[in-house]
């Protein structure tokens, strides 16, 4: 019975889609409970509807509800909005990622709210070397966790509170850049499909791609709302990662592509 329900509800009816989008736009911010009551459908149905509308860029999914996409300035979602999105899913992903890391490892983390969750999940680790472009991580991670913490330079994107551009640590003005290597790159991306991993900003894609190239092992972090999507800037093809950590199993076609690329999918 449950399988039949999921199949029939997979595509949001056009009439309800328009009404739901209009209601969110008018209200500005809504809860799942409010929408279920207003439209006379189940909470699970509302959640699926909102996930679909979020993938289509019509609303911005938040913890327990949604806000109108029109209320979020610019194409990129601000960090304050994204911090309220898929909170439980990100915590689960972060826990799995942290379990991959051994004490004493060298780890690269990119920008994003999922990697902020990873920083918190590493609280019981010791003697790590961490390199990141995420300007929020120094405030999120305990000093007991790391031996050294490096922040990559570059142009600062205030909307993501991160630096962007190529990964370099110049030792001096007269010598070449330091060759940087790490045991693990934990990379949060905006989208995953059969073509690979992608994000919405070219500078971010460059930073993420170089982190992957400098890592012995790479784990891509993406909650299930980002699967079977493709964004503007390609980060890497599927086979460049060793793991995909997500909160739910990918759809069969994407799962097959990941398996063919040699990517191990890790879920709670």
C-alpha positions in Angstrom: 0.0 0.0 0.0 2.8 2.4 0.9 4.6 1.7 -2.4 1.5 2.6 -4.3 1.1 5.8 -2.4 4.7 6.9 -3.1 4.3 6.2 -6.8 1.0 8.1 -7.2 2.3 11.1 -5.2 5.7 11.3 -6.8 4.5 14.0 -9.2 2.7 17.0 -7.7 -0.6 17.7 -9.5 -0.3 20.9 -11.5 -3.4 22.5 -9.8 -2.2 21.8 -6.3 1.4 22.9 -7.3 0.1 26.3 -8.4 -2.2 26.7 -5.4 0.6 25.7 -2.9 3.2 28.0 -4.5 0.7 30.9 -4.5 -0.1 30.2 -0.8 3.6 30.1 0.2 4.2 33.3 -1.8 1.3 35.1 -0.1 2.2 33.9 3.4 6.0 34.3 3.0 6.7 31.5 5.4 4.6 28.4 6.2 4.7 25.2 8.2 4.1 21.7 7.0 1.2 21.4 9.6 -0.4 24.6 8.3 -0.2 23.4 4.6 -1.6 20.0 5.5 -4.6 21.6 7.2 -5.1 24.2 4.5 -5.1 21.7 1.6 -6.6 18.7 3.4 -3.7 16.3 2.7 -1.4 14.4 4.9 1.8 15.8 6.3 3.9 13.3 4.3 2.2 14.5 1.1 3.0 18.1 2.0 6.6 17.2 2.7 7.0 15.5 -0.7 5.2 18.4 -2.4 7.6 20.9 -0.8 10.7 18.8 -1.7 9.6 18.9 -5.3 8.9 22.6 -5.3 12.3 23.2 -3.7 14.0 21.2 -6.4 12.2 23.3 -9.0 13.3 26.6 -7.3 9.7 27.6 -6.5 10.1 27.5 -2.7 13.0 27.2 -0.2 12.6 24.2 2.0 13.2 24.9 5.7 13.1 22.9 8.9 9.4 22.1 9.4 8.1 24.1 6.4 9.1 26.4 3.6 9.6 30.1 2.6 8.9 31.7 -0.7 11.9 31.7 -3.1 11.0 35.3 -3.9 11.9 36.2 -0.3 15.5 35.0 -0.8 17.6 37.7 -2.5 19.9 36.6 -5.4 20.2 33.2 -7.0 22.2 31.7 -4.1 20.5 31.1 -0.8 22.0 32.9 2.1 23.6 30.9 4.9 21.0 31.9 7.4 18.3 30.3 5.2 20.3 27.2 4.4 21.0 26.6 8.1 17.2 26.0 8.5 17.0 23.5 5.7 17.2 19.6 6.1 18.7 20.0 9.6 18.2 16.4 10.7 19.4 15.0 7.4 22.6 17.0 7.6 23.3 15.8 11.1 23.0 12.2 10.0 25.3 12.8 7.0 27.8 14.6 9.3 27.8 11.7 11.7 28.6 9.2 8.9 31.4 11.4 7.5 33.0 11.9 11.0 33.1 8.1 11.4 35.3 7.8 8.3 38.0 10.1 9.9 40.7 8.6 12.0 42.5 10.6 14.7 45.6 12.3 13.3 44.2 12.6 9.8 44.6 15.6 7.5 41.1 16.7 6.3 39.8 19.3 3.9 36.3 20.7 4.3 34.6 23.0 1.8 32.0 25.7 2.5 28.4 24.8 3.4 26.1 24.1 6.2 26.6 20.3 5.9 30.3 20.7 6.5 29.5 22.9 9.5 27.6 20.0 10.8 30.6 17.8 10.1 32.8 20.2 12.2 30.5 19.7 15.1 30.4 15.9 14.6 34.2 15.8 14.9 34.1 16.9 18.5 35.4 13.6 19.9 38.3 13.4 17.4 41.9 14.5 18.3 45.1 15.7 16.6 43.4 16.5 13.2 44.9 18.9 10.7 42.0 20.7 9.0 42.1 22.9 5.9 39.0 24.7 4.8 37.6 27.7 3.0 34.6 27.8 5.4 35.0 30.9 7.5 32.5 29.6 10.1 34.4 26.4 11.0 36.9 28.0 13.4 33.9 29.1 15.6 32.1 25.7 15.2 35.0 23.3 16.0 36.6 22.7 19.4 40.3 23.6 19.7 40.7 20.1 21.3 39.9 18.5 18.0 42.7 19.9 15.8 46.5 20.2 15.9 46.5 22.7 13.0 43.7 24.7 11.3 44.2 26.4 8.0 41.9 28.8 6.1 42.4 29.0 2.4 42.7 32.5 1.1 40.7 34.0 -1.8 37.8 36.3 -2.5 35.2 36.2 0.3 31.6 35.4 -0.6 29.6 36.9 2.2 26.4 35.0 1.2 28.2 31.7 2.0 30.7 33.1 4.5 33.5 31.4 2.7 36.5 32.1 0.4 36.4 31.1 -3.2 38.9 30.4 -5.9 41.8 28.0 -6.4 43.4 26.2 -3.4 46.9 27.6 -2.8 49.2 28.3 0.1 52.1 30.4 -1.1 55.2 30.0 1.0 56.7 33.3 -0.2 56.6 35.7 -3.1 59.8 34.1 -4.6 58.9 30.4 -4.2 56.2 28.2 -5.8 53.0 27.3 -4.0 53.1 24.6 -1.4 52.0 21.2 -2.6 49.0 20.4 -0.3 47.8 16.9 0.2 45.2 15.4 2.6 43.8 12.0 3.7 40.2 13.0 3.2 38.3 15.7 1.3 34.7 16.0 2.7 32.9 18.0 0.0 29.3 19.2 0.3 27.8 19.8 -3.2 24.6 21.4 -4.5 23.6 18.6 -6.9 24.4 15.0 -7.9 23.3 13.3 -11.1 24.7 10.7 -13.5 27.1 13.4 -15.0 28.7 14.1 -11.7 28.8 16.6 -8.9 27.9 20.3 -9.4 27.3 23.6 -7.7 25.9 27.0 -8.6 29.1 29.1 -8.5 32.2 28.7 -10.7 34.6 29.9 -8.0 33.2 27.4 -5.5 33.5 24.6 -8.1 37.1 25.4 -8.7 37.8 25.3 -4.9 36.0 22.0 -4.5 37.6 20.4 -7.6 41.1 21.2 -6.4 40.3 19.8 -2.9 39.2 16.6 -4.5 42.4 16.4 -6.6 44.6 16.8 -3.5 42.8 14.1 -1.5 43.7 10.4 -1.1 40.0 9.8 -0.5 36.9 11.9 -1.2 33.5 11.8 0.3 30.7 13.8 -1.3 28.1 15.0 1.1 24.6 15.7 -0.3 21.1 15.3 1.2 18.5 13.5 -0.8 16.9 16.7 -2.1 20.1 17.3 -4.1 20.1 13.9 -5.9 19.1 13.7 -9.6 19.7 17.4 -10.0 22.4 19.3 -12.0 23.6 22.9 -11.4 25.6 25.4 -13.4 29.2 24.6 -12.5 30.5 21.0 -12.7 32.8 20.1 -9.8 33.8 16.5 -10.9 32.6 13.4 -12.6 31.2 10.6 -10.4 34.3 8.4 -10.4 36.4 11.2 -8.7 34.8 10.4 -5.4 35.1 7.3 -3.2 31.9 7.8 -1.2 28.6 9.6 -1.5 27.1 10.2 1.9 23.4 11.0 1.8 20.3 10.5 4.0 18.3 8.2 1.7 19.1 5.7 -1.0 19.4 7.2 -4.5 16.9 6.3 -7.2 17.8 3.2 -9.2 19.3 4.9 -12.3 21.5 7.1 -10.2 22.5 4.2 -7.9 23.5 2.2 -11.0 25.6 5.1 -12.3 27.3 5.5 -8.9 28.0 1.8 -8.7 29.5 1.7 -12.2 31.7 4.7 -11.2 33.0 2.8 -8.1 31.3 5.1 -5.6 30.2 3.6 -2.3 26.9 5.1 -1.1 26.7 5.5 2.7 23.3 6.2 4.3 22.0 6.1 7.9 
